[in-house]
Amino acid sequence: MTGSVVRVNTVHGKLEIPYAGFVSPHCFGVPAALKDQLAKFLREKRGELTLLQFARKLGISDSTLQRLEIGDQNLTLKSLQRIMDRLKCEMTDIFPPRNR
């Protein structure tokens, strides 16, 4: 499937993600960077709320939220969507596009 893409519809239009069928050397470090971005976003959104209060707002356990905030928790797309729904935010709010 060389040269193919996965197309994702977003509120702001269509997003095309390259699909190679294997792990690209350009992807090393990407999961960690995404976890860091999510962790920072959640810490900022939590503000003055306690871990337990914010976890309840998100519909997740406080231990899961704690691990997400330190970048030590994997997250399914379904769980990410639930968090975005509860925070009334978009994917680009959490993961802003990078300038190349």
Secondary structure, 3 states (H helix, E strand, C coil): CCCEEEEEEECCEEEEEEECCCCCHHHCCHHHHHHHHHHHHHHHHHCCCCHHHHHHHHCCCHHHHHHHHCCCCCCCHHHHHHHHHHHCCCHHHHCCCCCC
